[in-house]
Amino acid sequence: MTAPLCIFVVVDLVVAEKPSVARDLARVLGVRPSGQHCFEGSAWTITWCVGHLVQLEEPAAYDARWRAWQLETLPILPREFRLRPSEHATAQLRAVRSLLVDRRFASVVNACDAGREGELIFRYVYEYARARLPVRRLWISSLTEESIRRGFASLRPGAQLEELAAAARSRSEADWLVGMNATRAVTARGRRAGHDALYSIGRVQTPTLAMLVERERARERFVPRDYWEVVGELRVAAGATFSAKWRRGATTRLATRALAEELCARDHRYQDATEEAARPRVAAVRARVVKEPPPLLLDLTSLQRTANRRFGFSAARTLELAQALYERHKVLTYPRTDSRHLSSELVAELPAIWRALAGAPEYAAFAEELLARRPRPGRRVVDDSKVSDHHAIIPTEGAGRAAALATLGRDERRLFDLVARRFLGAFFPDAEIAVTEAWIRVGPGPLPPGASSARAPSPRDVAASRDATSERGGAAGHELLAQLPEPPDLYFARGRVRRVAGWQAVAGVDPGARRAERDGDEGEAGAELPPLVEGQPVRGVFVVRAGQTTPPPRFTEATLLGAMESAGKAIDDEALRAAMKDRGLGTPATRAAVIETLLKRGYATREQQELRPTATGAQLIEALPVASLASPELTGEWEARLARVARGQESRAAFMADIRSYVEDLVAAIRSSPAPAPLAPSRAADGDARPRRGRSRQVRGRPGHLARGTGSRRSAAKPKGQGARAARTSARPASATGRATSTSARPASATGRATSTSARPASAPGRASSTVAIEELGCPRCGQATLMTGSRGWGCSRWREGCRFVIWFETAGRRLTPSQLRELIRRGKTRKARFRGEGGVEIEGRLELDVAADGGVRLARC
């Protein structure tokens, strides 16, 4: 009798980071995209993580002593870190965990985002599930069908990513250790001095806030000074006119009007001087052609900076748009990159991308020119040594689909246009600018040594000088001369005229533009000077122009991102910025979330394009007992070491040992530092000189989804698309956002009561109410945290981790009291009272707890 033939079908499991990516993979792998928690096919089963399904455990899980916020129990240094489920998608976690231990799978493909954080998401879930499946890694930079096919055809062994995983774990644990210990230590120290405040400290968040505060302090210290300049409106014999500014060395400014008027009068007299050599004439002319190469391709930070300057987009908005262009529309490559170059393996694919862009009318002429001459890219474009995880952001072949660009929204289209033109322009010739510099001499006597041969400062020199001066908090601009130099007087004129457009034609740079963008994606041009030769006489009038020195400018998101990229140092040069990129604050993928965290927590405000610290943010920095907590340089050094861990150049053990040592020293320093004096009301950074009644000036923790009451329910909803990624980044415990979370986000006071903020009723936004205090009540929705008081309601202290439970102060036409809140939480209902029902009709009833409802309660008639 013949034994039955057994056929075993090999099935592999694929774990993506998001459902949308899972659907893209399913389409390419031939798997029907249907199922609540996974898509099952004959050869592949695809599931997804919905971001961080697993995160580091809370301190109390290691030791019950760490539940209370007390200096005596610090530092918190677990020997080994444990993992726990996140609360936003427990059902999905159960499904993924079950699949990871299912014996029918031969292996698992890690298809989470190809980067440090994507690696961490998968590794944490894999470890939590105690999976033993062999791991392979999908590593792709775009979600086009061709890219996915190539990626699955060349899956990498999971062991090749061990160094990247080590860096990801180290980042996560370092943020947890610094955030948990610093937040608790500084808060507990403040409480000993009578502070009713929660000081949220983070490895990245706090140094970023410190930069905002220091810039604001520099502005407050700044004393404006009046100055005067003298300009000659000159003409040559043929009648052509031009302007020239008086200059002595690098200085153009005079300290008094009297000096400027004396200079004008003196030079007017010299026009009719009997001595011909004293009359105004051209002393020197220098003409040259300057070649301006195309700017580097875009990484995420440069994309965010440019979009902020050009369109006013916030960093978070730019990331959201770029992620949509990558995931949903598939017309851009992976946006969370820190590289501004392409790898050599992409060179063969460039014609296909040019061909795709040729299908769009606005790019057709440029793309067709590239297809005709097939330029060979240089090292400013292709450099394998400057590409780590991902290459620069560029268009994909999918941009050539007829409907691809037509479906883009207005902002998506603008961002894509920025990337497309930068990409095409990178393969065009340098722009050529004819620069003419002329020195005009007025008056007798020998010229100062090197006066006419030295190059006058360019606008970029002046900008760099202004940035350096801003760092010192001094006056921007040049020194003010307090006395008039001896003649002859020298006037400087510069003309810039574009002779060859080159890449600037692709970028759409106006040849008449007078100012370059700081990222270098616009050239600089200006008025053309008339033909001038040395010794040529000129005549004209000399006029006085008044001005005033300006304080260092506030940060915009563009300039703050640049400062974060270079750990607080003002660097304009592209090459120097690239050299500093490993030492920045956070990573390109997390900087937007850090800025949004500061805004949401009330430590900073955004006013049009400017970012400024609030009084709360300034006082937090001033209350820090250890300066290193706010040090951009120290945080930048840690980031550089994490990059070395990812490259296998430093061990994870050595990095974490130093972090633990730092935490021990930090807690010891905080414990031994004198308790701070109670914070006195001070002039707020937002210009409010008077403390408002009923509102504390101290730092308070409050749920951001309670900040504006029912009018802000959108912020409480689950974000969509890339906004979800940004929200997840800000929700991770002590993660790249640089801040720690805890089971009890607000420490209990000595009386056992949770601290609280004053509450302003939604119906009376202009009036402050008395402070509302509540006992420590557990959250009825998640069961793992306590309630805290926001400005418009009571909410879960773990709201940043996904629990959106809230009970509004103003509910059913009645302002709830703390006793009614306690009744709801403890008994599930309030006593009978008068409430306002549907249509505004008052009824007799009670509120009943409904954890699934919007507002946490429902009204029941009695």
C-alpha positions, 0 to 999 in steps of 0.5 A: 500500500502506497503511503499518501503524498503530503505536500507542505506549502511554505508560508512566510509572515510579513510584519508592516508598520501600518495598515496602508503599507500592508495593503501596498505589499499585499497588492504586489505579493498577490494577497487579497487585502481583506481581514481585520488584523491580517491579510492571508494568501497562499504564500504570504500572510501580512500583518501590521503594527500600527506604530509602537504596539510595545513599549518600555515598562513603567518604573513601578513594575520593577520596584514598588518603591519607584511608584512614588516620586521621591528623591530618596528612591532615585535613581531608577536604573533597572538591570534589564528593561521589560516591555509592556503593551501600548494601550492604543491597539491591544487587539492588534497586538494580540493578533500580531503576537499570535502570528509571530508564534504560529508554527505554520510560518517558516520565517518572518519578514520585517517590513516596518519602515526602513530606519532606526525607529522602524527597526525598534518597532519590530524588535520590541514586538518580536521580543515581547511575543517571544518569537523564534522565527528566522527574520529577514529584512525588507529594506526599500526607499519607495513604495512603488510596485517595482521597488517593492518587487526588488526589495522582496527579491533581495531580502536581507538577513535580520542579523545584518541589522543588529547594529541598527537595532542596538542603536534603536534600543539604546536610544529608547532606553537612554531617553527613558532613563534620563527622562524618568529620573530627571523629571522625577528628581527636578519635580521632587526637589521643587516640591520640597520648596513648595512648588506645585509643578511638574517639570517635564525633562527630556533628553532632546526636548529640554535642550531645544527649549533651552535654545528658545529661552536663551535666544529670548533672553538675548533679545531681552538683554539687547539695547538698540542703538541708533546709527547712520550711514551715508550713501552716494547716488552717483552718475558717470559722464554718460548719464548712467547712475548707481548707488554706493555706500560709504565704508571703512573696512567692514564698517558702514555705520556711524554713531551720530547723525552729526558725524554722518552729516559732516561726512556728507558735507565734506564729500559734497565739497570735494566734488568741486575741489580745485585739486583734481585728485580729490574729486570723486573718481573710480579707485578700483574695479573688480569684475569676475564670473562666479559659478554657483553650483546646484544646491544639494538634494533634500533630506528631511530637515532641509525639506522642512526648513525650505518649506517653512521659509517658502510656504510657511509650513510647520515642520510637522506639516511638511513631514505629514505631506511628505509621508502622504506623498510617499505612502499614499501617492507613491510619488516621493521616496522615503522622507525620513532620511538624513542624507542629501546624496544618492547611492551609485546603484541608483544611477541606472534608474535616473533616466526612468525618473526623468522620463516619468517627470517628462510626462508633467508639462511643467517639468517636460522641457527640463526632463527631456533635456536631461534625457537627450544629453544623459549627464553624468552626476558628480559627487555632489549628487552621488556619493555612497559614503554619504548615504547610510539608511536611505538616500536623499528625497527624490521623485519616484517613477510613479510620478509619471502616472497620468493620475498621480499628480492630478490627485495631489492636494494644493499643499502636496503639489507644492511640496512635490514641486519643490522636491522635483525641481531640486532633483532635476536642477541637480543635473543642470550646469552651474549658474554663472553670475557676473559680479562687478565690485567698484570702489569710489574714492572721494577726497585727497590723501593716500588710501588706507592699506588694502582698502580697494583690493579687499573684498567687501563683505557679501550679503552671506558674510553679513548674514553669517556675522549676524548669526554669530552675533546673535549667539552672543546676544550682542547687536547685529551688524557692524561696529559703530564708529564714534569719530570720522576717519581722515579722508579719502572716503571710500564708497563701495558698489556691487552689481550682480547679473546672471549670465547663465541660468543653469539650474536656476532656470529649473528652480524658477529663481528670479534673475532679479532676486536680491537675497539667497535662501539660507539653504542655498536653493536660490541664487543671488542677483542684483542691479547691474553697474554701468561700465566703470574703469579706474580713474573715471570721474563721477558726480552725485549727491551724498545722503544720510540714512538713519537706522537702528541695530536690531536684536537677534531674531527669534527662531522660526521653525526653519532656523530652529531645525537648523540649530537642532541639526547642528546642536545649537551652533549657527552654521550656514555652510552646507558642508559644515552642516553635513559634518555636524549632522550626527551631532544634532538634537534628535534625528530628522524623523523626530525633530518636528515632533519635539517642536510640536511637543514644546508647543502642546505642553505650553512651553513654547508658542508659535506666532506667525512664523516665530517660535518663542518660549512661554513664561512656563518654558522659561521658568522650567529652564531657569529652575534646572539645577544641572546645566547639562540637562539643557546642553545641546552639545551634550545631547548632540554628542550622545546622538553622534555616539548612537550613530556610531553604534548603528555603524558598529563603531561603538558598543551598545554596552559602553554607551549605556554604561555611560548613560547610567553613570550620567543618570547617577551623577545627575540625581546626586547633583540634583539631590545635593543642590539647594532647593529653589525659591518659589517661582515669583510671577515674572514677565511672560515671554509672550509679553504679558507683564501681569500674572492672571488671577487664578492661574499659576505661573508654575510649570504644570502638566496637563493633557493637551486634548483638554487644553481647548475643551470641546472645540479641540476634539480633533486633537483627541482623535486618532491622527491619520496618515503621517500625522499618526506617525508624528503623534506616535513619536510624541507619545512614546515614553521618553522616546525621540521626543526627549520626554518621559512618561509615567503611570502617574504623570502627576506625583501625589503631593504630601497630602495624597492629593494630585496637583491641579491647574486652574480650570476655565469654564468653556462658557466663560473663556475670559474669566479665570475660575478658582483652582480645582483640586481632586483626589487621586482617582484612577482612569476608568477607561485604561485602568492603569493611570490617574486622572489629572486636571486640565484647563477644560476638563479631567482627563487620563494622565496617560493621554499621550499614550493613547488613552483619551478618556475625558470628563468635561467641566461643562457637561449637560449645561452644568459645571461639575464639581469635584464631588460629582467627579468622585461619584462618577468614578467611584459609584458610576453615577451622580446624585439626582440634579437638574441638567440640560438635555437635548434641545436645551430643555432642563430635565431632572436626571443624573450623569452615568459613567460611560467610558466609551462615550465622547465626554465619558458620561451620558445623561439619564432621566430620573 
